[in-house]
Amino acid sequence: MRGILITMLLLAAAGPLKAETGDDRLLLEALWTKAALASPPTRPAVGLALGGGGARAFTHTGVLEALGYAGFPVDYVAGTSMGALVGAFYASGRPLAEMWGFGREAVDMKVSRDFKSIRILPLLIADKLITPKHITNFIDGKLGGLQFSGLKKPFACTAMDLRTGEKVIFTEGPLAIAVRASVNIPGIFAPVKYRQRYLVDGGVVDNIPVDAARSLGAEWVLASVAENSSDRMPETVLMTLMQVIDIRGTLLAREAERSADFVIKPAVGGITVADFERCVEAGEAGLTETNRRIDEARGSYLLMAAPRLVEKL
């Protein structure tokens, strides 16, 4: 009898939660409620992989908000670059309203100046890389003093060792310096020195940290992807360099995207990495797309969760 029930549930969950009959719908809703209220190992552990993309990746804020509204369980969080910043906020238990506030205040905070106002000639004359002071101040002000061990949810973020090219996954120690390393664009901002390493943006080696989420213990991973599809030509040499880095990160992420169990990819390709004045627009796109696809995400998760949940009946 249990085998028949599992088969029925798997067939019903094979698509979005739009069962053909009222009974099927009630069965799926009951199963989803059980999944949402349970904890691992009663159900598969859920991980989020939040990719890079600069201002465009602010879309993760909307994705997280929609998942919260839907009661979608989240056990582990991993982030790269801007995904590390949003993910760290979420994992720390700080309200997402503060991230939305960052987006609304981005123009007044002059965050874009860390990118758009930089000119190549002064950098060449000074022969010295710079520190992104506005973003650094924001990270230190909001996350300074926190340790990975004190977060509400297990969290990981990625960076790259500039000397060896090695991917570095942070899962312990001070949070702020790990996030600063993950958002640190190579060739523009000075590397973050930490424990004899010189660290730069993790998007260079791991733009969608699906593996990092699984290393924390996630069995089913939802990837939030802010893919670059802009046809806008860069206006400066510096913006060209940033776009090359961004495109490379997107190309390298294709395999990671395929390894995720479910992918949400809002239409934010027209927003560049430096368009911080458009953060709220990106976040709203993430909120809209996640709400549109939430039933599909539930169905995908239940395909894995149903056998385990029924075993506990």
N, C-alpha and C positions, 0 to 999 in steps of 0.2 A: 504493500500500500504506500509506504514511504517512497519507494522508487517511482511509482506512478505520479505521486504528488510533486516530486522533484522534476520529473519530465514536464508536467503541466506548467510548473513555474518557469522552467527554462524556456519553454516555447513562448510563454506569455511575455517574458522579459527580453526576448530576442530583438525586439524593436523598442521604440519609445513606449512609455506607459500609456498606451492607447488601446487597451484590450477591446476585442470585438463585442463582448457581452458584459452585462452589469456584474455578473458573478466573477468573471475574469478580472475586471477592474477592481473589485473589492478585494480579491485575493492578492493582487499586486500591491494595492495600497496597504494591506495588512502586513505583507512581507516587507515593504519599504519602511513602515513604521517600526517594525521589529529591528530592521537593520540600523535605522537612524538612532534608536535608543540603546542599542547594544554596544559593547566595547570589544576590541580585539582580545582574545582570539575567537570569540563567538562569531564575529564577522571578520572579513579581510580588512587589514589596516589600510587606510586611505592616505595617500601622499599627494601633495601639490608640488609641481615643478613650475616655477615662475621664471620665464626667460628674460633675456636682456632686450635692449632696444631704446635706451635713453628715455626721453619724454614720452615716446610712443608706448613704452611698457607701463606707463601709469594706468593702462587698461586693466592691469591686475587688480587695482583697487575696486573697480566695478565688478570684476569676476568674483572676488572674495565677498563683496557685499551681497551679491545675488545668491551665492552658495549659502551664506548665512541665513538669508531670508527663507531659503528652501529647506533649511534644516539638514543640509548635506554634511555628513560627518567628515571631519578632517583630523587626522592623527599626527601627520608629519608634514613639514614644509621645507622646501629647498628653493633657493633663489640665486640668480646670477645677475650682476650689474644692478640695474634699476629693480629687477625682480628681487634682488637681495634686500634692497631698502624696504620695499613694500612687504616682503615676506617677514623681515625682522620685526617690523611694526606689528604685523598680525600675530606672529608667534609670541611676542612679548605681552600680548593681551591689551595693548594700547588701543583705544577706539579708532576705527577706520575714519571717523569724522576728522581726526587729526591729519590723516593723509589727504582727505578731500580738502582740508584747509591749506595744506601745502600746495595743492594744485591751484586753488583759487588765489593764493597769495604769491604764486610763482613770479608774476610780473613785478610786483612791488619788492619782492625779495631779490630781484635781479639775478635769479638763478641762471638764466640764459646767458648772462655776461660771462659765466665761466667757460662758455663755448664761443658764442658769436662775436664777442668783442676782442678775442685774441687775434693778434696779427703775427704772421710768420716772421716779418723782418725784425721786430723787437726781440723775438725769441732767438733768432740767429745771432743778433748782435750781443745779447746777454749770454748766449751759449748756456742757457739754464732753463730747465722745465719749471712749470709753475704748479701751485697747489690750488685746487678748486675750492676757494675759501667759503663761498656761499653754501654749497652742498655740504662741505665739511662741518661748518658751523651748525647746520640743520641736523646732521647725523649726531654730532657730539651733544647737541642740546637735547635731543629726544632720546637717544640710546646710550649716551655716555654713562658709565658706571654699571651698566648691565653686563652680566655674564651669561654665556650660553646655558649654563646649568640652572639659571634662575628663570628661564623662559617658561611660558605657559604651555607651549608645544615644542617638541624637539625640532630643531632647526639646523640647516646646513647652508652655507653659501660658498661659492667657488671664486678662486682667483688664480692667477698664473705667476709662477716664479719667472721673472724676467731673464734671469741668467741661465736657467736650464730648460725653460719651456714646459716645465712640469705643472700639471693641474694640482692645485692645492684646495682641499675641501676643509673648511672650518666647521668644527662641531663643538669646540670647547674654547675656553678663554674669554677675553673681553670681546663684547659684541661689536662695539662701534668701530674698532680698528679693522675687524674682518669685513664689515660692510663697506668701509671706506676703500679697502683694497679691492673689493669686488666691483666698485663703480669707477675705478681709476683708469681712464682711457690711456693706453700706451702711446708714447710718442708726443703726448700733449701735456699730461699731468705727471708730476714727479712720482716715481714709484713709492709705495708705502713700505717702509722698512719694518720688519717684524721677525724676530727670532732668526737673525742672520739671512733672511730672505728679502728680496726686493720684489714687491708684488704689484701686479696691474690687473686690469679688468678681466674677470673670469670668462667673459663672453668670447674671448679670443680662442679658448680651448673647449668651452662647454657652455654654449649659449642657452640651452634648455636642460637644466640639471636633473634629468629623469633618473640617472644612475645614482646621484647624490640622495634623492628621495628614497630610492630603494635601499641604499646603504644604511639609512636610518631605521628601516624596518617596514617600509611601505610595500604592500602586496599589489595594490591597484593604484595607478598613478594618473592623475588628471594634469595635463600640461596646458598652461596658459601661454599662448604664443602671440607675440606682437611682431609679425613678419614685416620685413621691409619690402614695399612694392611701390615706392614713390617714383614718379617719373620726373620729379623736379631736379634740374641740374644744380649742383653746388655752386655757390657764388664766389667762394674763396678757396685758396689752396688748402687751408685748414679744414674747411667743411668737406672738401673732396677727400682728404685723408680720413675723416670721420666716417664718410659714407663707404669708403673702401673697407674699413674695419667692420662696419655694420653689415655690409653685404657678405663679407667673409664669415662673420658669425652666423648669419642666416643659413648660408650654404652648409657650414659644418654641423648645423643643428638638425638637418633633415633626418639623419639616422636616429638621433635622439627622439625626434618627434614621432617617428615610426615605432619606436619602442614603448611609447606611452600607451596606456589603455584607453584614454579618451583625450581628445584635443579640442580646446576652445580657441578659436583664432578670429578675434573681432576685426572688423574692417578699419584698421588704423594705419594702413600703409602709406597714406598721404601725409602723415605726420613724421617729421624728421627727428633724429635723436636729440636735436637742440631746441625743438619747438616747445619749450616748457610753458609758454603762455597758452598752449593747447592741451595741457594736462587734463583738465576737467573734461574736455571733449573726448579724449582717449578713455578716461574712466567711464564716461557715460556709454561709450560704445561697448565696453566690456560688460557693463551692467545689462544692456539691451540684449547682446548676443548670448550671454549666459542664461538669462531668463527664457530666451527663445529655445534654447537647447537643453534645458534642465531635465526634461523628461527623457531625452536620449541618454544623458549622463546617468540618470537613475537606472535606466534599463541596462546599460553597459555594466554598471556596478553589480546589479542583481544577477547577471549572468554568472559572475564569479561567486557572489555571496549566497545564492539560493541553496546550494547543496549543504553548506555549512550551517545555515540558519535552520533548515529543516531537520538536520541531525540533532539540533538542540530542542526540537519540539517534544 
